[in-house]
Amino acid sequence: MEKPAQYSPKGRRIGIDFGRNVTVIAASHGSGDPVNLLAFSGISRNFCGPGGCPQVPVIPSVIHYPADGSYSIGEEALHQALAGTPGTLRHLTYYICENNPALVLAGTGRKIGYPEAGARFLTELMNRVIGGIDMATAQVTFTCPLCAPPKYYEWITGVAESAGMRAVSTLDLGCAVARGYGLSFVDGELYVLIDASPDSLEVVVVIPEQEAGLDYAPHSRVLGRASADLGGLTSDSWIASDLLSGRGRFLSDDQRGRVFVQLVDRCRRTRESLMGGNKFPVKIGDIMAGCEEVVNLTPGDIARIFRDNGLFTILDRTISRAFSAARVYGYNREGITAVLMIGELSMIPALQEAVCNEFSPAPVRFDHALDAAARGAVRADASPKPPVRADYALRYWDPVSHEHRYRFLVRRGACYPSVGQVARILISAAYDGQTHLGIPLCRIAGETGSGLGAGLELVATPCGGLRFAGPVTDYGDSCQPVLVNVAEPTYLSSFPPAQKGVPRFELTFTIDEQGYLCFTARDIVTGIVVKNSVRLHRLI
């Protein structure tokens, strides 16, 4: 097996698994070359591998803002957060995907949200990774959570490009983990992904989503998914509570609270170190006067604590709920290609045994529980790029039928970057004096319409609506349009104000190398290009 290594500037492939709890970065010199896991002094820590395997360097996905306005990330941030100071953000990927609006104090008088904090975290990491690299030839691939919204893909690629990375691609977690475990991930296979982290458990049933012309599936299709929040007491808190029971009965409530915070951190390190041996001493005498200096925990002790707190019952129920959803699509536990375990708790022998018993005789993989996703990302092929998987159209108002209709801009199966423009559109005002004209872009699921006309134009009707000029047939009744830019609508400002029925903007659309639909807008009245190759939306 490959050993963890400091980054070599000769590396040309980089895989970044930006996880909910930890981030793992892998690098390789090229296709077929060994994969190195990257360690960074001060911000990463080594996690012992199972059965004496080499250590895995991980960076805690944490960023901390002290009162002076500076910041720290990873292991350094955890140490500062341990002091009880505010300004610590965790679970960044989860909250970014959920579009959580919460703000956290980041220095005196300044508050930031999760997208900004996540961007700062990743930018700091990437600045350390790309030092000395020729970015013109480097390929960087990020893993993305299963069912992550398109906005998350836009966000993470935008952060990477702002940090100076040029060839950026993404790979969903199911595909990344399967490839990291060295599995083919092709049509006809059924996988179960078990993500066991210290504070949550998720079970996902997936199948590969094959694309024509590729010998592997670049995407996962989720058939069933179930998760369980382990509550305010994480697994490390369970261990700390077990150590305190009996030993901490003479502590006051205030003393018990302070001791508990320190003990949780020590138990985390104990749990991580248990993977490399049968015993590990937890020093408690210095924080609990009158107690023995050390307590020797064993894997059996951890299994008992997990069992007492209901972890194995939670696992069984979560698996059942995931397969209950998968049965709607005709899938059950028969014919499973492999069960793939990831996450920190997947390194615990007792949990591995429970999963093996649950899915016997299906093979269960857990030897790369922490680094499979990063390994799969670094092995990802940037070429050929997967084609667009959905239809995209502009919505317009039909004054005759008094309803919205839709016309293609991009059809599913389209490749990118586009050769030249994919559409040309003229936009007119719906009423006299209109100062802002919108671009309503929709993603279409369901029935596929006909091809895109080369001379497609969107023009105003005498009634103030919009219509298309061109030989394009509308979608049928079975389409399911979703307005993709409703949260951040795109408007063109017209000064002087536009007049009803008079074409005001000429729009041309292209698709760039990262799969973004881009547009250029020219003000017909002034002749000025007001938007030039601006990204409108990332196509999926």
N, C-alpha and C positions, 0 to 999 in steps of 0.2 A: 504494500500500500504506500501511497505517496505521503511524504512528510510535510508538515506545515513549514512554510518558508517565508522569509521576507521577500517583498516584491522585487523582481528583476526587471530593469528597464527594457529588456529585450522582449518581454511578453507582448503578444499581439492580440490575445483574446482574454477578455475579462468578464466574469460572471458575478453579479451582485444580487444576493438574496436579501432584500430589505424586509425582514420579518417583523411580526408583531412584537416579539420580545428580544430577539437577537438578530444581528446582521452578520452574514458570512460572505466573504469575498474570495473568489478563486481566480487563478490566472493560468494561462497556458501559452506556450510559444507558437502554437499552431495546431492544426487538425491532426489528431493522432498522437500528439506529444503528451507527456505526463502533466497532470493537473496539480498545481501548488495552491495551498490555502494560505492566505496572507494574514500576517500578524502585524499589529501596529503598537509600538511602545506607548504605554500609558493609557490607551483607550480600549485595548482588547485583553481578553483573558483566555487561558487555555482550559478547555473542557476535556477531561480524560475520556478516551474512547473505550468501547466495550472490550472486555477480554484482553486488556493490555495493548490494544491498538493505539496508533499514534494519537497525540493530542490534537484537538480541533480548536483553532483560535476563533473566538466569537467576539463581536462588538455588541454590547447591550444597546438596544435601540432606544436610547434615552438621551435627552438633552436637558441641561440644567442652566438656568439663568440666575446668577446671584444678583444682589442689589446693585452692584457697580455697573451693570449693563453688559458685562462680558458673558461668555458662555463656555460650557464644557460638554463633551459628549462621551458616550460609552462608559467604560469602567470608572473613569475620573468623575463623570456626572453622578454615578451611583454613590461614590464616596461622599460627594458634597450633599446629595439628597439625604444621606444617612444622618446628617447633622440636624435634620428636621427643618431646613430652610425651605421656603416656598420657591416656586418657579421651576418645578420639574415636570417635564412632559414625557409620558410613556405611551405605548400602544399607538404609535404615530400612524402606521398604515391603516389600522382599524378606523380611527377617527377621521382620517382623510377620506377613506372610502365612504364613510357614513356622512360626509359633509358636515361634520360637527362644528357648530358655530362658536364654541366656547373660546374664550380668551384667557390667557394666563399672563400674570405680571412678569415682565422681562426687564428688570431694572427699575429704577425710580421713574414712575409716571408713564411707563410704556407697557402696552399689552400686545400680545401676538396670538395668532391662531395656529392650529395644527398644520395647515399647509406651509406656512412660513417657517415654523419650527422644523418640520420635516425637510424642507428645502435646505435649511441651514445645516442640519445633521448630515444629509447626503453630500452637500457641497464640500463640507470639511473632509469627509471621507475621500471623495473623489480627488480633491486637491492633493491628498497624500498618495493616492494610487497613481495619478497620471504624471507625477514628477519624472522627467526624463524620458517620457514615452513620445514617440512620433505618432500623434493622434490621427494623422492622415491615413495611417495603416492599421490602427487599433480598432478592434470590434468590441463593443461593450453591450452586454445583454443583461437586462433586469428581469427578475421574476416578478409577477404580479399576482395578487390574490385571486382565487377562483371567484368568478362572478363580479370582479371589480368593475365599477362603472367606467364608461369610456373616458370620463373626465379624469379618472386616476391615471390612465395611460397617457393622456395629454400632459398631466402634471409631471409625471416622473420623467418622461422624455424631454420636456421643457427644462426641468432642473438640470439634467445631464448635459443638454446642449449649452445652457448658460454657463456651465462649469468648464466648457471647452471641448467636450466630447463630440465627435463628428458622426461616427458610424454607430448609432444607438438603435437597439432593437429590444423587444420585450417578448417574454415567454410566460404563459400562464403556469401556475404552480403545479398543476397535475402533469402537464407535459414535461416540465423541468425536473420534477422528482423522478418520474419514470425513466427519463434519459440519464439522470444522475445515478440511478441504480443499474444502468446498463441494459435496460429493457427496450424492446423494439417500439412499443407504443404505436401499433398500427390497427387498422380496421378489424373488428371482430373480437377485440380483447376487452376485458372488464376488470377494472381496478377499484380497490378500496383504499382511500387515503385517510390515515389516522394521524391527526395533528394534536399531540399531547403536550401542552405547555403548562407551566406551573400554575396558571390561573384560569385556564380554559381547556376544553376538550372538544374537538370537532371531527366528525366522521363524514366523508364525502364519497359517494359512489359515482365514478366517472367512466366514460368510454372515450376513446380517441375520436376526434372529428377530422376525418381524412379529407385532404384536398387533392384534386386531380393533378397529376404530374409530379407529386411528391411521394417519396418512399417511406415517409413517416407522417404522423399527424401533428400539425403545429398548434392544435388547440384541443381543449378538453370540453366534453359536453357533460354537464352535471345532471345526473339522473335523480339523485337523492342526497339530501344534505341535512345534518342535524348537529347542533352544538349544545354544550352545557357550560355555563359559567360556574366555576368552582367556588364563587362567592368571595366575600371580603377576605376570608382566610385562605390564602393560597397554600400550595403543598408545603412550601417552606415554613409557613406559619403553623401548619399542622405539626411539623416536627418540633418547632420551637415550643408550641403549647404542650406537647408531650414531655419535653424536657423540664418545663416549668412546673408541671403538675407534681405535687409532692415536694419538689425541691424549693419552690418559690412561695410556700405557704406563709413564711414569716415576713414577706415583703409587703410594704404598703402599696396601695393602688398606684401611687405616683412612681414609686420605685419599680414596680412590676411593669409599668408602661415603658419606662426607659430601658429596662433590661430586655424587654420583649423586642424592641426595635433592633438592638444590637445582636440579639440571639437569632433573629430571622436572617440577618446577613450571614452570620456564621453557619447557620444551617444550610443556606444556599450553597456555600462553598463546600460544606460537608457532602451534600447530595451530589455535587458535581465530581468530587474526588472519589466517591464510592464506586464510580464506574471502573476505576483502575485497581481496586483492591477489595479485600473482604472486610476491613475495618478502617475506621478513621476516627481519631480522637477529636472531640469537640471541647475546646477549652472554655470552661464556664466559671472557674474559681475566682477569676479577677473581676467578674461582674455580679456574682452571687456569693457574697461572703458566707462562709460556713459550709459551703458545698465542696464536694470533691473537685480536684483541680480539672480533671477531664472526664468526659463520658465517651465510651467507645460505642459508636453506632455500627451496625452491620446491615447488609442488604435485607436480612430477615426483619430487623427492626423497622426499616422503611416500609416493607411490605405490610407489616402489622399496623403501622400508623395509617397507611393509605386505606387498608381494609376497614379500620375502625371509623374512618371519616367517610366511608361509602364510595371511594373512588371506583372500585370494580363494579359496583352496582350502577353507578353513573355511566360507566363505559358500556355495560350491557344494554341499558335503556337507550343510550344515544345511537348505538349501532342499530337497534331495532327500529328507531324512528327514521333513520336514514334509509333503510331498506324498505320500510313501509311506503316511503315516497317513490323509491325506485321501482316498486312493483307496478305502479301505474303505467310505466313504460314497458312492462313485461320482463323485468330483470329481478332475480332473486340471488341467493347465495350460491347457487350452483354455477359452475363454470367460471369462477373467479381466476383471472390470470395471476394476480399477485395482490397481497395486502402490503401497502407501503407505509411504514411508520416514520414520522418526523416529529420534531419538537424535543425539548429537553427531557420530559418525562418518559419519552420513548427509549431512553437509555437505561431506564430502571428495569432490572431483570424480572421483577414480579409483574410489571405491566406487559412486558414482552411475552411472558408465559401465559398471561390471561388472554392476550390477543391470539396467540397460537392455538390455545384451547377453543376459543370462540369460532375460529375459521378453519380448523382442521378438516380436510387435508390440504387446503390451499396454502401455497408458500407465503411466508411472512418475512419481509425484509426490514431489518432495523440497523444494519451495520453502518449505514451512513445517515443516521437519523438527523444529525445537525447540518451536514454539508451536502446532502444529495441534491437539493435544489440549486445550490451554487455551482456544483459540478455539472448539472444538466444545463445550466445557463451558459457556462463557459464552452460547452460542447455544441451549442446551438449554431446552426448554419444561418448566416445572414442572407444567403442566396441559394435558391430563389426565394423571394419574399412571398409570404402567403397572400393570396388574392383577397380582395374586399369581400366580406361575407354577408353583406346586406345591401338592399337597394336604397338609394338616397334620391330625394325629390324635393322640389320646391312646392309649397302649398299656395294655391291661388283661389280667388273667389269667382265662381261662375254665376253671373247675374241672371242667366236664364233659368237655371235649376235652383238658384238661391242656396247653394251649398259649396263647401270647399272641395276642390279637386287637386290632383297631384300629377306631376310630370317628372320624368327622370332627369337627374344630372349624372348620376353614376349608377351602374348596374352591378349587382353581385357578380363576382368572378373577375371584375376588372383588376388589372395589374397596375402597379405603380413603381416608379414615378410615371406619370402620363407623358405621352409623346405629344407635346403641344397642348392646346386647350381642349377641355372636354365639353364645354358649352359656352355660348355667348348669349347674354340676356340684356334686354333694354327694360329699365324700370321707369314707370311714370307715376305721377302723384295721383292719389285717389280723390283729392279735393284741392281747391285753390288755396295757395298759401302754406302748403305742407312743408315743414322744415326738416322732418326726419322720416326717411323711407327705410322700412325693415326688409330683412332677408330671412324669410321663414323656412328653415331647412328641416326636413323630416326624414327619419329612417323608416323604411317600409318593411314589414314582415308579412308573409303570406304569399299570395299569388304574384307571380312575376309578370310584369307588363312587357310591352314590345320595346324595340331598340330606341336609342336616342337620336333624334333628328339632328343633322349637322347644322341646320340654320335655326335652331330653337331660339325664340325670343319671347319675353314676357312683357306685355304692353297693357296699358290701361284701356278699359271699356268706356263707352259714353256714360254708363251709370256709375262710374267711379271704382269699379272692380278691376281685377287683373285677368288677363288671358294670355295664352301661349300662341305664338304664330309658328307653325311647323307641323310636320306630319306625324306627330307622336300620339299614340293611342293612350287614353287614360287607364288607370288601374281599375280593376274590377271591384265588386262589392266586398270581396273577401280580404282586402288589404287591411293591415293594422298599422296606420301611421302614428309615429311618435315624434313630436316636435323636439328636436335635440338641443336647440339653443334657446329654450324658453327661460332657463335660469339666467343666462347671460346673452340676451338678445343682441343681434348685430344691426346697427342703424347707420345710415349714411346721412350726414347733415347737408342740407341744401341751402346755400346762401348765395344769391337771393333766393327766397322761397320758391318752390316748384309750383307749376301750374297744372291743373287737372288735364289729363289727356295728352300732355306734351312730354315726350321721352326726355328723362333728365339724366339718368346714369346708364352707362354701358358697363356691364360686368362680364369679365372673362374668368373662367374657372379652370384650375389645374389641380393635379394631385402630386404632392412632393414625395421625396424619397422615404419619408417616415410615415406615409399614408395619410397625411393631412389634406383635406380639401381646402385649397387656397383660392382667393379671388383678388382680382385687380379691378378697381372702380375708376372710371373716367367721367368727370362731370361734363356732359355734352354741351351745356350752356357756356361754361368758362373754358372748356378744353383742358382743365387741370386734372391730373391723375391724383385722386384724393386718397386712394388706398392702393398699395403696390405689393402683390403677392402676400397678402395677409392671411394667416391661418384662420379658417372658419370653424373647422371641426375635424377631429381625428376619426377616420372611417374604420369600422370594425368588420 
